[in-house]
């Protein structure tokens, strides 16, 4: 076995030294690859849609657009017969004393009443512009209902609450305004409910 002399120094490097070095380099490279595989960039856990108020704000903006579009319409916005809507006033002190299930029941029931009214309006409205707004509103209400259901038992409805807190209208403008007010009131409060968000992320 021969020897190799390193120029510029007095140490003699043997063939064995080169063999050890050649064995270590691939091993170190493999170790480095393994470490990089385990080290992954940290990602923040995405918020549940109900805990991200921006999701609701988008629906509120679209509901406001629909309500604003009916300010000048008269005959087109008149509906045949009575349309049942949820009352949208909120007693904040009373709301805070309710448990999550009761809040979910009220929000779900209100959304169901709204969905029924909007769907009924869709069946009797022929104006294409109004049809588009009605269809978008109905789709948004269904999406919101599914999101609320993720925090409570499916199809949890409080029919007693519905009978006590509804009113009738004959105009599409009132339908859209009730929808907007309900989103800005009880639905928004439900979105901001810390307990509900904790349940979703636990």
N, C-alpha and C positions, 0 to 999 in steps of 0.2 A: 504494500500500500504506500503510494508516494505522498510526498508533502508538498504543499503550496506555500510560497512565501509572499506575504503581503508587503508590497512596496511602501516605503516610507515609514516602516515600523520594524521592530525587532522580533515580533511574535510570529511563530510559525503556525499556520493554519493547516490542519490535517484534513484528509478526506472525510473522516468521521464528523468533524465540525460541520462540514457542508451538508452531510446527510441529516444531522440533527436539525440544522437550520431549515432544510427543505421540508422536514416533517412538521416543524412548528408553524410555519407560515400558513399552510392550508388549514391547520387546526385553529389558529387565531382568526382566520377569515371566517370559518364556519361559526365560531363563537360570536363574532361580531354580527353576522347575519341573524343568528338566533336572538341576540339581544334586541336588534332593531325590529324583529318580528313581534316581540313582546311589548315594546314601547310604542304605543299608539297615541296619536293626538287626542286629547280629551275633548269630548263633545258634551255640551250642556243638554240635559234631557228636555226634549221639546214639550212645551206646555200642552196640556189637554185643551182642546178647543174651548171648553166651558171656562177654563181659567185664563184664557187669552181674550181680554176684552175687545181686542181689535177685530175679532171675528164677529162679535155682536155689533160693533160700530159700523161694519160694512152693511149689515142687514138694516140697521137704523137709517143709514144714509139712503139706501134704496127705498125704504118705506117713506122717508120724507119726500123723496122725489115723486113717489106715487101720489102722496097727499097733496103736494104742491101742484101737480098736474091737473087736479080736479077743482082748483080754486075758481076757475073761470067757466067751467062747464056747468050746464044746467040740465037741458033735456037728456043729453047723453048719460049724465050721471044719475038720473032718476031710475029707481029700481021698482019693478012690479011686486007689490006685496011687502010684507014685513021681513026684515033680515035681523036675526038675533046676534048681538055682539056682547062681549064681556065688558063690564064697567071697569074703567082703568084707574080710578082714584086709589091711592095707597095711603094707609095709615102706618107711617114708618115705625112708630113705637110698638104698635100691635104686631107688625111684621117681624120685628126683632125677637118677640117672645115666642114665635112659632118654631117648631122643630123642622128639620130638613124635609121630612116626609110630607108634612102639611104644605110647606112651600112648594114642593115639587107637584103635589096634587093640584094646587091652585094654578100654577103656571101651565101644567099640562092641560088642565080642563079649559083654561082660557084660550090656549093655542088651538085646542080642538074646536071650540066654538068659532074662533076666527077662521079656521080652515074650512069649516062648513059654510060660513057666510061667503067667503071668497070663492069657493067652488060653485056655490049657487049663483053668485054674480057672474061667474065665467059662463054659465049656461044660458044666461039671458042677455049678455052684452054682445053687440054686433060691431061696435066701433073697434077697428084694428089697433089703434093706439091704446085704448083702454084694455083690450084683450091682452096685449103684451104685458102691461103693468100688472094685471090680475094674475096671469100665469106665473110671472116672476115672483110675485108676492106669495102665491100658493106654494111654489117650490121652496121658497125660503122658510115658510111656516113649517113645512114638513121636515126640513133639515133641522130647524130649531127643536122641533118635537123629538126627533131622534136623539139629539144631544141631551135634552132634559131627561129622557128615558134612561140614559146611561148612568144617571145618579139615583134612580128609583126603580121600583118594580115596573115592568112593562104594562102599558095601558092602565096606569094608576089614575083614576079619574074621580073627582069629588062632585057627584051630580047634585048633592045638596047645595054645595057652593054655587054651582052653575045656576040653579033655579033662583037663588037669592041675589045674585050679582050680575044679572044680564039686563039688557034693554033692547028695544027694537028701533030700526031705522028703515028709511026708504030711499036713501041716497048713497051712491058709491063713494062720495066724498067722506061721509061719516064712517064708512067701512074702513077706508084707508087711514083716516085720522085715529080711529080706535086701535087699529093695528100698530100705528106709530107710537101712540101713547102707552100701549101695553108693553111694547118692547122697551121703551124708555123708563117704564116703571117697574113692574114686578119681574119681568124677564131680566132686566139689567141687575136688579137687586139679587136675583138668583145666581147670575153669573159671578157676582162679586162675593158670594157666600164663601167664606174661608173654609168652613167645614166641608162643603161639597167638594172643593178643590182638593182638600186633604184626603178625602175618601178616594178620589180619582187617582191620585199619585201614590197612594200607599200600597 
